[in-house]
């Protein structure tokens, strides 16, 4: 992801509340936009949900988008 800072996580495998960590990152840095790239599998919805929660809780208006990939890498939604 050229010219982007990438954060990777798996809500199914990592037993942590990503929304808390992401809220802190968004509050304490000059983030211009957020792009969530997730797979179509249901468990990846957790990272999307955590990001939306963090965006609501950070106290800033930050543009964001979600890109959904199939399990074989095809862009399904952008």
Secondary structure, 3 states (H helix, E strand, C coil): CCCCCCCCCCCCCCCCCHHHHHHHHHHHCCCCEEEEEEECCHHHHHHHHHHHHHHHHCCCCCEEEEEEECCCCCEEEC
